């Protein structure tokens, strides 16, 4: 049993977890009961520490992945390109304009294995917080290192992006595993939405600072490239600084500990994560409805994340938007997304989370179509598009996270959320791959952006087929009153 030293509340019950759904459900209920007995103030402080993890890592998502790194790394790659506009990382010939999305895809493919191995180790040892913070600081260090990305060092940029994005994926997947212990089933949509709102507020605040820095670069005697590199490094410093709060307030263990017949030997410790990984993948076949929801999420959220991560590249290369307009537009998304996350959270209380997410996917489809026909060199239209993205962005992701938390067997949270994280913020891979291939084949970013429509259509169709109440009951979790 793990105790939060600041809040004085036990988030893990004393009863040991077993593999049966009934005992797993009882363990989750005991967790909530322990938190309630400790007092709502203590639980509120722990939740605040969890919210600030989103506040901390959203700087990487917003400043690095969404705004500055895509256009800047593309420029660096173009500086190192041959006469045909191609670069040759590891001997592979690709268009310089496709280097960034391809690197994102490669980092995610590697992060899949990393997340699963680390998550199974965390669920087995109970070191969720320690691992979460360790990977956060690795990612923050790699992000700070992007200050040295200059000239034609596109290989350095690609390597740092891969390290930071893998560390980000692992850290966030572990943070998600805390959600079931932080909120009862009927509170989970609201708690998840507030977490996303904190994230967009933190990312937006740093963007305001970076926008001021970039706009005032001339008065500070900075070149455009130096200003961008300072903005990239600031995201790493922000991430590192605010990770202190969840490190102090969250308990070490996110879930109920499992019992084992014997203490693991040293050999078992070395191979346990691989065995746990194989066991998780085999065990998921027992929950086909959870898999169906996961397939729907991986599809539509891959489209969402690709739109977000490639928006600046699309805006700069296809629509002719300046760096200032791009930063201001993403800042608009961050601000509107705060209200959007809270608004969709309220709608979920009335209409249910599944219906609300389905409605947001319709909104995403309309937004994507409008982006395809948007005229170039029209900042006002670009800002209108940013507002539309913000309204549906935070809520669709927050509610998807809370929905999935109901579909996870107790005691397996980190492992299941590592699969979920494959297509969460900044870690999509199918979308960037399709986006990059579409540009590679057509040379048009408009063709690349409209190619993402398929992810929303397929994701909507799959989610529509998920009987959420039956899926929750199948894993042995309590069913909320409204879904």
C-alpha positions, 0 to 999 in steps of 0.5 A, spaced: 500 500 500 502 506 497 501 513 501 501 520 498 506 523 503 503 530 502 496 529 502 496 523 507 491 519 503 492 511 501 490 511 494 491 503 494 487 499 498 490 494 503 486 488 499 490 484 494 488 484 487 487 478 483 485 476 476 478 476 477 473 481 475 469 481 481 475 482 486 478 487 481 472 491 481 472 491 489 479 493 489 477 499 485 471 501 489 476 500 495 480 505 492 475 510 492 472 509 499 479 510 502 480 516 498 473 519 501 475 517 508 481 521 507 477 527 505 475 530 499 481 536 500 486 530 500 483 527 494 483 534 491 490 535 492 492 529 489 488 530 483 491 537 482 498 534 482 495 529 476 492 535 472 499 539 473 502 533 469 498 535 463 500 542 464 507 540 464 508 536 458 503 540 454 508 544 453 512 539 449 505 537 445 504 545 443 510 548 442 514 543 439 510 538 436 504 543 434 508 549 432 515 550 431 519 544 430 515 541 424 516 548 419 523 549 423 526 542 422 523 542 415 527 548 413 533 545 416 532 538 412 531 543 406 538 546 407 541 539 407 537 536 401 540 535 395 539 538 388 533 534 387 530 536 394 531 530 397 535 528 404 538 521 405 537 519 413 540 512 414 541 511 406 533 512 405 531 517 400 525 521 402 523 528 400 525 534 405 518 536 406 516 529 408 522 528 413 518 531 419 512 526 419 516 520 417 520 521 423 514 522 428 511 515 425 518 512 426 518 515 433 511 512 435 513 505 432 519 505 437 515 508 443 509 502 442 514 497 444 517 502 450 510 503 452 508 496 453 515 494 456 515 499 461 507 499 463 508 492 464 514 493 469 510 499 472 504 494 473 508 489 476 512 493 481 508 499 482 513 504 480 508 508 476 510 515 478 517 514 479 517 511 471 513 517 469 517 522 472 524 519 469 521 518 462 518 526 463 525 528 465 529 524 459 524 527 454 525 534 457 532 534 456 532 532 449 527 537 448 532 542 451 537 539 446 533 542 440 537 549 442 543 546 438 539 544 432 541 549 427 544 549 419 543 543 416 543 538 422 536 535 420 539 528 423 540 531 430 533 534 430 530 527 428 534 523 433 532 528 439 525 528 436 525 521 437 528 521 444 523 526 446 517 523 443 518 516 445 519 519 452 513 523 452 509 517 450 511 513 456 510 518 461 503 520 459 501 513 458 503 512 465 500 518 468 493 516 464 493 509 469 492 514 475 485 516 472 481 510 475 483 511 482 482 518 482 475 518 480 469 514 481 465 512 474 460 517 474 466 523 476 471 520 470 468 524 465 469 531 469 476 529 472 479 527 465 476 534 462 479 538 467 485 535 466 485 536 459 483 543 460 489 544 465 494 541 459 491 546 454 492 552 459 499 550 460 501 549 453 497 556 451 501 560 457 508 558 454 505 559 447 504 566 449 511 567 452 514 564 446 510 568 441 512 575 445 519 572 444 519 571 437 515 577 435 520 581 439 526 577 437 529 583 433 529 588 439 533 582 442 538 582 437 536 574 435 535 571 428 529 567 427 532 561 427 535 562 434 528 565 437 525 558 434 531 554 438 530 558 444 522 557 444 524 549 443 528 549 449 523 553 453 518 547 452 523 542 455 525 547 461 517 548 462 516 540 462 522 539 467 520 544 472 512 543 473 513 535 473 516 536 480 508 537 482 506 530 480 512 527 483 511 530 490 503 529 490 502 523 486 502 516 490 508 511 487 502 506 485 497 508 480 493 501 481 492 496 486 498 491 487 497 484 485 499 478 489 504 473 487 505 466 489 513 467 490 518 473 490 520 474 483 527 471 482 533 476 479 531 472 472 524 473 473 525 480 474 529 481 467 524 477 463 518 479 467 516 485 463 516 481 456 512 475 459 507 481 462 507 484 455 505 477 452 500 476 457 497 482 456 496 481 448 493 474 449 489 477 455 486 482 451 482 477 446 478 476 452 475 483 451 473 484 444 469 490 445 475 493 449 479 492 442 473 494 438 473 501 442 481 501 442 481 500 434 476 506 433 480 510 438 486 509 434 483 510 428 480 517 429 485 520 434 490 518 429 487 523 424 486 528 430 493 528 432 496 528 425 491 534 423 494 538 430 501 536 428 501 537 421 497 544 421 503 548 422 507 545 416 500 545 412 499 553 414 506 555 412 508 551 406 501 550 403 497 557 405 503 561 406 502 563 413 507 567 417 511 564 423 507 569 427 500 567 424 502 560 426 504 561 433 498 565 434 493 560 431 495 555 435 495 559 441 488 560 439 487 553 439 489 552 446 485 557 449 479 555 445 480 548 447 480 549 454 472 552 453 471 546 448 474 541 453 469 543 459 463 544 454 464 537 451 464 535 458 458 538 460 454 535 454 457 528 456 453 529 462 447 530 459 447 526 452 453 521 454 460 521 453 459 516 447 454 520 443 458 527 445 465 524 442 461 521 435 458 529 435 465 531 435 467 527 430 462 530 425 465 536 427 472 534 425 470 532 418 467 538 417 473 542 419 478 538 415 473 539 409 474 546 410 481 546 411 482 543 404 478 548 400 481 554 405 484 560 400 492 561 401 494 568 404 488 569 408 490 569 416 482 571 418 480 564 415 486 560 418 484 563 425 476 561 424 479 554 422 483 554 429 477 556 433 473 550 430 479 545 431 479 548 439 472 547 440 472 539 438 479 538 440 480 537 448 473 534 449 473 529 444 480 527 447 478 527 454 472 524 453 475 518 449 480 517 455 475 517 460 471 512 456 477 507 455 478 507 463 471 504 464 473 498 459 480 497 462 480 491 467 483 493 474 490 492 475 492 492 468 491 500 467 498 502 465 499 496 460 492 498 457 493 505 457 500 504 453 496 501 447 491 507 448 497 512 448 499 509 441 495 514 438 494 519 443 497 526 443 503 527 439 504 519 438 500 518 432 503 514 426 498 512 421 496 519 420 503 522 419 505 516 414 499 517 410 500 525 410 507 524 408 506 519 403 500 523 400 505 529 399 511 524 397 506 522 391 503 528 389 507 534 392 501 537 394 499 539 402 492 539 400 492 532 398 495 530 404 491 534 408 484 531 405 487 524 405 486 524 413 478 524 412 478 516 412 481 516 419 475 520 421 470 516 417 472 509 419 473 511 426 466 514 427 463 507 424 467 503 429 465 507 435 458 507 433 458 499 433 461 499 440 456 497 446 459 501 451 455 498 457 456 491 455 463 492 454 464 495 461 460 490 464 465 485 460 471 487 464 467 487 471 467 494 472 461 498 475 457 501 469 456 509 470 449 512 470 450 515 463 454 513 457 
